[in-house]
């Protein structure tokens, strides 16, 4: 079991807050013996405005190297709107990180003809791979750019120029099977104006799942997952020999399983594994509300899959012991748009008998559902954290906390305070003295137990700032950084 984290790093943005200040990286104290426990103890402002820090990633994945002395002392911060890249030194002073390098958008534009950077991961050779959503003009254009793992210089595009997919967002790879799989995302210049129902059936929302040859950097297969399906999160199983994983489609509510169909020819297939039905509603912009599965994580033992449904507001736990037939074994609502007493009325629901009760934490009601999820090494193998997204003064924000040793904690904005939500053991019997704001899993039992408990602590951030992005943690059982 990994040692307990002492600090966590949260990317915060002022986008759509009417506050003209640069985004910043907040450092949160996680030492329970510290007088500043759960508080932001340092803020590192970026030198530019309107960057919109998105996901964050480590400059080196410890388990991606044969050298076990490799340390994670650099944090990579790609910017979704400006296409700028920041490299932050968190090794010299973990409680007060410093900006050590910046790659300007013009370099990304001219050298790679890419823009709108999204998700970074470290490659097996130590280089940094960053997915992008479009070209410099905001048109849809998928693909990846590469940073040198030691100097953090921009090396150029990863894939062949002629094989760039129409859109992009997330990716993951399995070195032993020489494969990288990427999702579709959105067209930036259209999606940046917010969700518009008129954009449906116009190609704004991606629909493809792409399979790449990892060593040759070539696109080998593409799967059409349906119009406006919007595949986002991609996850392989942690077992380094496993040739399968899942991709979540935000708008269609379908989780697909991808797997190697023929080992001799290296061909892959996809099949529907989970279907989350939309809810018929009134008082919303559409007559049917999709779940909008924003993220998912897989437990280190490959036994559970966790899904966060941003619009419906629930976190789901699936037993994936049989990977082709996931079984729902736990569910908890942490906010969402269908809460009882809210502006949305559910007219027909295939799953619930009544609308869920609001989640109240420290006297504040959570108004949106969980967005990003992460594994926690400092807890049990199947621990997770959920994060919330903000689009208004009383709506929780999407945030990220990447800790110095690779763990993450979740920060939920309630009123003027940030509430960090972590995890305990997977069995509720191990928790003692939990507060009234703690909510356990509900639903079917699995092996006589339920999923992790959710607990909270306070961490104050800048007034009006919205935390963003979420980084995974290193997997101790495979040659990757999850």
C-alpha positions as CSV (number, residue, x, y, z in Angstrom):
1,X,0.0,0.0,0.0
2,X,1.4,3.4,-1.0
3,X,2.1,6.0,1.8
4,X,-0.6,8.7,2.4
5,X,-0.4,11.7,0.2
6,X,0.8,15.0,1.8
7,X,-0.2,17.4,-1.0
8,X,-2.4,17.5,-4.1
9,X,-2.4,19.7,-7.1
10,X,-5.6,21.2,-8.5
11,X,-5.8,23.0,-11.9
12,X,-8.2,26.0,-11.6
13,X,-9.6,28.2,-14.3
14,X,-11.6,31.4,-14.4
15,X,-13.3,30.7,-17.7
16,X,-16.9,31.9,-17.9
17,X,-16.7,33.4,-14.4
18,X,-16.4,37.1,-15.6
19,X,-13.1,37.3,-13.7
20,X,-10.2,38.5,-15.8
21,X,-7.4,36.6,-14.1
22,X,-5.0,33.9,-15.2
23,X,-5.7,30.2,-14.4
24,X,-3.7,28.8,-11.5
25,X,-2.4,25.6,-10.0
26,X,-3.5,25.2,-6.4
27,X,-1.6,23.1,-3.8
28,X,-3.9,21.4,-1.2
29,X,-2.5,20.2,2.1
30,X,-3.6,16.6,2.7
31,X,-1.6,16.0,5.9
32,X,-4.3,15.4,8.7
33,X,-1.7,16.4,11.3
34,X,-1.2,19.8,9.6
35,X,-3.1,22.9,10.9
36,X,-3.8,23.7,7.2
37,X,-5.3,20.3,6.4
38,X,-7.7,20.5,3.5
39,X,-6.8,24.0,2.7
40,X,-5.1,25.6,-0.4
41,X,-1.6,26.4,0.9
42,X,-0.2,27.8,-2.4
43,X,-1.3,29.2,-5.7
44,X,0.8,29.2,-8.8
45,X,-0.8,31.6,-11.4
46,X,-0.1,31.1,-15.0
47,X,1.5,34.0,-16.9
48,X,-1.3,34.3,-19.5
49,X,-5.0,34.8,-19.5
50,X,-7.8,32.6,-21.0
51,X,-5.7,29.4,-21.2
52,X,-8.3,27.1,-19.7
53,X,-6.2,24.4,-18.0
54,X,-7.8,21.1,-18.7
55,X,-6.3,17.7,-17.9
56,X,-2.9,17.3,-16.2
57,X,-0.3,14.6,-16.6
58,X,3.0,13.6,-15.1
59,X,6.2,14.3,-17.0
60,X,7.4,10.7,-16.3
61,X,5.4,7.5,-15.6
62,X,7.5,5.6,-13.0
63,X,6.3,2.3,-14.2
64,X,6.9,3.1,-17.8
65,X,10.7,2.8,-17.3
66,X,13.0,0.0,-16.5
67,X,14.8,2.4,-14.2
68,X,12.8,2.3,-11.0
69,X,14.5,5.4,-9.7
70,X,12.5,7.6,-12.1
71,X,10.6,10.2,-10.1
72,X,7.4,12.2,-11.0
73,X,8.7,15.7,-10.4
74,X,7.2,17.5,-13.4
75,X,3.5,18.2,-14.0
76,X,2.4,18.7,-17.6
77,X,-0.5,21.2,-18.0
78,X,-1.9,21.5,-21.6
79,X,-4.5,24.2,-22.2
80,X,-7.7,23.5,-24.0
81,X,-8.4,27.0,-25.4
82,X,-5.0,28.7,-25.8
83,X,-3.2,25.5,-26.9
84,X,-0.3,26.5,-24.6
85,X,1.6,23.9,-22.6
86,X,3.1,24.5,-19.1
87,X,5.6,22.4,-17.3
88,X,5.6,22.7,-13.6
89,X,8.4,21.7,-11.2
90,X,6.8,19.9,-8.2
91,X,9.9,18.1,-7.1
92,X,12.1,20.9,-5.8
93,X,9.4,22.3,-3.5
94,X,6.3,20.1,-3.5
95,X,4.3,22.5,-1.3
96,X,5.2,25.5,-3.5
97,X,5.7,24.3,-7.1
98,X,7.2,26.6,-9.8
99,X,6.7,27.0,-13.5
100,X,9.9,25.8,-15.3
101,X,8.9,25.7,-19.0
102,X,6.3,27.1,-21.3
103,X,5.6,26.1,-24.9
104,X,3.7,28.8,-26.8
105,X,0.7,28.2,-29.0
106,X,2.5,29.5,-32.1
107,X,5.1,26.7,-31.8
108,X,2.3,24.1,-31.6
109,X,0.5,25.7,-34.5
110,X,3.5,26.0,-36.8
111,X,5.3,22.8,-36.0
112,X,2.3,20.5,-35.6
113,X,-0.7,22.3,-37.2
114,X,-2.6,21.3,-34.1
115,X,-4.6,23.0,-31.4
116,X,-7.1,22.6,-28.5
117,X,-4.9,20.2,-26.4
118,X,-6.8,17.8,-24.1
119,X,-5.3,14.7,-22.4
120,X,-1.6,14.0,-21.8
121,X,0.0,10.6,-21.0
122,X,3.6,9.4,-20.7
123,X,4.7,6.9,-23.3
124,X,6.7,3.7,-22.5
125,X,9.8,5.4,-23.8
126,X,9.4,8.3,-21.5
127,X,8.1,10.9,-24.0
128,X,4.9,12.8,-23.4
129,X,1.9,12.2,-25.7
130,X,-0.8,14.9,-25.7
131,X,-4.1,14.4,-27.6
132,X,-5.7,17.3,-29.4
133,X,-9.2,18.1,-30.5
134,X,-8.7,20.4,-33.5
135,X,-6.5,22.5,-35.8
136,X,-5.4,26.1,-35.0
137,X,-8.6,27.4,-36.6
138,X,-10.8,25.3,-34.4
139,X,-11.9,22.8,-37.0
140,X,-12.1,19.2,-36.0
141,X,-8.7,17.4,-36.3
142,X,-7.6,14.5,-34.1
143,X,-4.1,13.2,-33.4
144,X,-1.3,13.7,-31.0
145,X,1.7,15.9,-30.3
146,X,4.9,14.6,-28.6
147,X,7.1,16.3,-26.0
148,X,10.6,15.0,-25.2
149,X,10.5,13.2,-21.8
150,X,13.7,14.8,-20.6
151,X,13.9,18.3,-22.1
152,X,10.1,18.8,-22.7
153,X,10.9,20.3,-26.1
154,X,8.1,19.9,-28.7
155,X,9.2,17.1,-31.0
156,X,6.2,17.3,-33.5
157,X,3.3,15.1,-34.4
158,X,3.1,11.5,-33.3
159,X,1.0,10.1,-36.1
160,X,1.4,10.3,-39.9
161,X,-0.2,13.5,-41.2
162,X,-2.4,11.8,-43.7
163,X,-3.9,9.6,-41.0
164,X,-5.2,12.2,-38.6
165,X,-8.8,11.4,-37.5
166,X,-11.5,14.0,-37.9
167,X,-11.7,14.7,-34.1
168,X,-9.9,13.5,-30.9
169,X,-10.0,13.7,-27.1
170,X,-8.8,10.8,-24.9
171,X,-6.5,7.8,-25.5
172,X,-4.8,4.9,-23.8
173,X,-2.4,2.1,-24.9
174,X,-1.4,-1.5,-24.2
175,X,2.4,-1.9,-25.0
176,X,2.4,-5.7,-24.9
177,X,-0.2,-5.7,-27.7
178,X,1.4,-2.8,-29.6
179,X,-1.9,-0.9,-29.7
180,X,-3.2,2.6,-28.9
181,X,-6.9,3.4,-28.9
182,X,-8.3,6.9,-29.0
183,X,-11.7,8.5,-28.8
184,X,-13.4,11.2,-30.9
185,X,-14.3,14.3,-28.9
186,X,-16.0,17.4,-30.4
187,X,-15.3,20.0,-33.0
188,X,-13.8,22.9,-30.9
189,X,-15.1,26.0,-32.6
190,X,-18.7,24.7,-32.5
191,X,-18.6,23.1,-29.0
192,X,-16.9,26.1,-27.5
193,X,-20.2,28.0,-27.8
194,X,-21.9,25.6,-25.4
195,X,-24.3,22.8,-26.0
196,X,-26.8,23.5,-28.8
197,X,-29.5,20.9,-29.7
198,X,-29.3,22.2,-33.2
199,X,-25.8,20.8,-33.5
200,X,-27.1,17.3,-33.3
201,X,-26.8,15.3,-36.5
202,X,-24.4,17.9,-37.9
203,X,-21.1,16.2,-37.2
204,X,-20.2,18.4,-34.2
205,X,-20.0,15.5,-31.8
206,X,-17.6,12.7,-32.6
207,X,-18.6,9.1,-33.4
208,X,-15.3,7.2,-34.0
209,X,-13.1,4.9,-32.0
210,X,-9.6,4.7,-33.5
211,X,-7.1,1.8,-33.3
212,X,-3.4,2.6,-33.8
213,X,-0.3,0.6,-34.2
214,X,1.7,1.8,-31.3
215,X,5.2,1.2,-32.7
216,X,4.5,2.2,-36.3
217,X,2.2,5.1,-35.3
218,X,-0.3,4.3,-38.0
219,X,-4.1,4.1,-37.9
220,X,-5.1,0.5,-38.5
221,X,-8.9,0.4,-37.7
222,X,-11.8,2.8,-37.1
223,X,-15.2,1.9,-35.6
224,X,-18.3,4.0,-36.1
225,X,-20.1,4.1,-32.8
226,X,-23.2,5.9,-34.1
227,X,-24.1,9.5,-34.9
228,X,-23.7,11.9,-31.9
229,X,-22.5,9.1,-29.7
230,X,-19.5,11.2,-28.5
231,X,-17.0,8.6,-27.3
232,X,-14.8,10.2,-24.6
233,X,-13.1,8.2,-21.9
234,X,-10.9,5.2,-23.0
235,X,-9.6,2.6,-20.5
236,X,-7.7,-0.6,-20.9
237,X,-7.8,-3.3,-18.2
238,X,-4.8,-3.0,-15.9
239,X,-3.6,-6.6,-16.6
240,X,-0.7,-6.0,-19.0
241,X,-1.6,-9.2,-20.9
242,X,-5.3,-8.2,-21.3
243,X,-6.3,-7.2,-24.8
244,X,-9.5,-5.5,-23.9
245,X,-11.0,-2.4,-22.4
246,X,-14.0,0.1,-22.5
247,X,-14.9,3.4,-24.1
248,X,-17.8,5.5,-22.7
249,X,-20.1,7.4,-25.1
250,X,-21.4,10.5,-23.4
251,X,-24.5,11.3,-25.5
252,X,-25.7,7.8,-26.4
253,X,-25.2,6.4,-22.9
254,X,-23.5,3.3,-24.2
255,X,-20.3,1.8,-22.9
256,X,-18.6,-0.3,-25.5
257,X,-16.1,-3.1,-24.9
258,X,-13.2,-3.3,-27.3
259,X,-11.2,-6.4,-27.6
260,X,-8.7,-8.2,-29.8
261,X,-10.7,-10.4,-32.1
262,X,-7.8,-12.2,-33.9
263,X,-4.4,-12.4,-32.3
264,X,-2.7,-13.5,-35.5
265,X,-3.9,-10.6,-37.6
266,X,-4.0,-8.0,-34.8
267,X,-7.6,-7.1,-35.5
268,X,-10.0,-5.6,-33.0
269,X,-13.7,-5.6,-32.4
270,X,-16.2,-3.7,-30.4
271,X,-19.5,-4.7,-28.7
272,X,-22.1,-3.0,-26.6
273,X,-21.5,-3.8,-22.9
274,X,-23.7,-1.3,-21.0
275,X,-26.7,0.8,-22.0
276,X,-27.7,3.7,-19.7
277,X,-31.2,4.8,-20.8
278,X,-32.1,8.4,-21.3
279,X,-34.8,9.9,-19.1
280,X,-37.9,11.5,-20.4
281,X,-38.1,14.9,-18.8
282,X,-39.8,18.3,-18.8
283,X,-38.2,21.6,-17.8
284,X,-34.9,20.8,-19.7
285,X,-33.6,21.8,-23.2
286,X,-34.6,18.4,-24.6
287,X,-37.4,16.1,-24.0
288,X,-34.9,13.3,-23.2
289,X,-31.9,13.7,-20.9
290,X,-28.9,11.5,-21.6
291,X,-26.7,10.3,-18.8
292,X,-23.7,12.0,-20.2
293,X,-21.1,9.6,-19.0
294,X,-18.1,11.9,-18.5
295,X,-15.5,9.5,-17.2
296,X,-14.8,6.0,-15.9
297,X,-12.1,4.2,-14.0
298,X,-11.3,0.5,-13.5
299,X,-10.1,-0.8,-10.2
300,X,-6.5,-2.1,-10.0
301,X,-7.7,-5.7,-9.7
302,X,-9.8,-5.3,-12.8
303,X,-12.9,-6.3,-10.9
304,X,-14.9,-3.1,-10.9
305,X,-15.7,-0.4,-13.4
306,X,-16.9,3.0,-12.1
307,X,-18.9,5.4,-14.2
308,X,-19.7,9.0,-13.5
309,X,-22.9,10.3,-15.1
310,X,-22.7,14.0,-15.1
311,X,-26.2,15.0,-16.0
312,X,-28.1,12.3,-14.1
313,X,-25.8,12.8,-11.2
314,X,-25.0,9.2,-10.2
315,X,-21.7,7.3,-9.8
316,X,-22.2,3.6,-10.9
317,X,-20.2,0.6,-9.9
318,X,-20.2,-2.4,-12.2
319,X,-18.8,-5.9,-11.6
320,X,-16.7,-6.7,-14.7
321,X,-15.5,-10.1,-13.6
322,X,-17.2,-11.2,-16.8
323,X,-15.9,-8.4,-19.0
324,X,-18.5,-9.0,-21.7
325,X,-21.4,-8.8,-19.3
326,X,-20.8,-6.0,-16.7
327,X,-23.3,-6.2,-13.8
328,X,-24.5,-3.1,-11.9
329,X,-23.7,-3.7,-8.2
330,X,-23.7,-0.2,-6.7
331,X,-25.1,3.3,-7.4
332,X,-25.0,6.6,-5.5
333,X,-26.2,10.1,-6.5
334,X,-23.9,12.9,-5.8
335,X,-26.0,15.7,-7.2
336,X,-27.2,15.9,-10.8
337,X,-30.0,17.6,-12.8
338,X,-32.9,15.2,-11.9
339,X,-33.0,15.8,-8.1
340,X,-36.3,16.1,-6.4
341,X,-37.4,19.7,-6.0
342,X,-35.3,21.0,-8.9
343,X,-36.4,22.6,-12.2
344,X,-36.4,19.3,-14.1
345,X,-39.3,16.8,-13.7
346,X,-38.7,13.2,-14.7
347,X,-41.8,12.0,-16.7
348,X,-40.6,8.5,-17.4
349,X,-37.7,6.6,-16.0
350,X,-36.8,3.0,-16.9
351,X,-34.6,2.6,-13.8
352,X,-35.8,4.7,-10.8
353,X,-39.2,4.8,-9.2
354,X,-38.8,8.4,-8.0
355,X,-36.4,11.3,-8.4
356,X,-33.4,11.1,-6.0
357,X,-33.1,13.4,-3.0
358,X,-30.7,16.3,-3.1
359,X,-27.2,15.7,-1.7
360,X,-26.4,18.2,1.0
361,X,-22.8,18.6,2.2
362,X,-22.0,21.1,5.0
363,X,-25.4,22.8,4.5
364,X,-24.8,23.3,0.8
365,X,-26.7,21.4,-1.9
366,X,-24.7,19.8,-4.7
367,X,-26.4,20.8,-8.0
368,X,-24.5,18.8,-10.6
369,X,-23.3,15.3,-10.9
370,X,-19.8,13.7,-10.8
371,X,-17.6,14.3,-13.8
372,X,-14.1,12.9,-13.5
373,X,-13.0,9.8,-11.5
374,X,-9.6,8.6,-10.3
375,X,-8.0,5.7,-8.5
376,X,-6.4,6.2,-5.1
377,X,-3.3,4.2,-4.3
378,X,-3.3,5.4,-0.7
379,X,-6.6,3.6,-0.1
380,X,-7.9,0.2,-1.1
381,X,-7.3,-1.1,-4.6
382,X,-10.8,-0.2,-5.8
383,X,-11.0,3.2,-4.2
384,X,-12.1,6.2,-6.4
385,X,-12.8,9.9,-6.2
386,X,-15.6,11.8,-8.0
387,X,-15.3,15.4,-9.2
388,X,-18.0,17.9,-10.1
389,X,-18.3,20.5,-12.8
390,X,-19.4,24.2,-12.4
391,X,-21.4,26.2,-14.9
392,X,-23.0,28.7,-12.5
393,X,-22.6,30.2,-9.0
394,X,-24.4,27.3,-7.3
395,X,-23.3,24.5,-9.6
396,X,-20.3,22.3,-8.6
397,X,-17.1,22.5,-10.7
398,X,-15.1,20.0,-12.5
399,X,-11.7,19.8,-10.9
400,X,-8.5,17.9,-10.6
401,X,-6.1,17.1,-7.9
402,X,-2.9,15.3,-8.9
403,X,-0.8,14.5,-5.9
404,X,3.0,14.3,-5.7
405,X,3.0,10.5,-5.6
406,X,0.4,10.1,-8.3
407,X,-2.8,9.9,-6.3
408,X,-5.8,12.2,-6.7
409,X,-8.4,13.7,-4.4
410,X,-11.7,15.2,-5.5
411,X,-12.6,18.8,-4.8
412,X,-16.3,19.8,-4.9
413,X,-17.3,23.4,-4.8
414,X,-20.1,24.2,-2.4
415,X,-20.8,27.9,-2.0
416,X,-17.4,29.5,-1.2
417,X,-15.6,26.4,0.0
418,X,-14.0,23.5,-1.8
419,X,-14.9,20.2,-0.4
420,X,-12.4,17.4,-1.0
421,X,-14.1,14.1,-1.3
422,X,-12.0,11.0,-0.8
423,X,-12.5,7.3,-0.3
424,X,-12.2,4.7,2.5
425,X,-12.0,1.0,2.3
426,X,-14.4,-0.8,-0.1
427,X,-16.3,-2.3,2.8
428,X,-18.5,0.1,4.8
429,X,-17.9,-1.8,8.0
430,X,-14.4,-0.4,8.2
431,X,-15.6,3.2,8.4
432,X,-16.1,4.8,11.9
433,X,-17.5,8.1,12.9
434,X,-18.6,9.3,9.5
435,X,-20.4,12.6,9.2
436,X,-24.0,13.2,8.2
437,X,-22.8,14.3,4.8
438,X,-21.4,10.8,4.0
439,X,-23.4,8.7,1.7
440,X,-22.9,5.0,1.0
441,X,-23.6,3.0,-2.1
442,X,-27.1,1.8,-2.7
443,X,-28.4,-0.9,-5.0
444,X,-27.4,-4.5,-5.5
445,X,-24.9,-6.1,-3.3
446,X,-21.8,-7.8,-4.6
447,X,-20.4,-10.6,-2.4
448,X,-22.2,-9.3,0.6
449,X,-20.5,-5.9,0.5
450,X,-21.1,-2.5,-1.1
451,X,-18.8,0.0,-2.8
452,X,-16.6,2.6,-1.2
453,X,-17.9,5.2,1.1
454,X,-17.7,8.9,0.3
455,X,-16.3,11.3,2.8
456,X,-15.5,15.0,2.8
457,X,-13.1,17.8,4.0
458,X,-12.8,21.5,3.3
459,X,-10.2,23.2,1.0
460,X,-10.7,26.8,0.2
461,X,-9.7,28.1,-3.2
462,X,-9.8,31.5,-5.0
463,X,-13.2,33.1,-5.1
464,X,-14.9,32.3,-8.3
465,X,-12.3,30.0,-9.7
466,X,-13.4,26.7,-11.2
467,X,-11.1,23.6,-10.7
468,X,-10.5,21.6,-13.8
469,X,-9.1,18.4,-15.2
470,X,-8.2,15.1,-13.6
471,X,-5.0,12.9,-13.8
472,X,-4.9,9.2,-13.1
473,X,-2.3,7.4,-11.0
474,X,0.4,4.9,-11.8
475,X,-0.7,1.3,-11.9
476,X,1.5,-0.9,-9.8
477,X,0.7,-4.1,-11.7
478,X,1.3,-3.2,-15.3
479,X,3.8,-1.3,-17.6
480,X,1.7,1.8,-17.8
481,X,0.7,5.0,-16.0
482,X,-3.1,4.8,-15.5
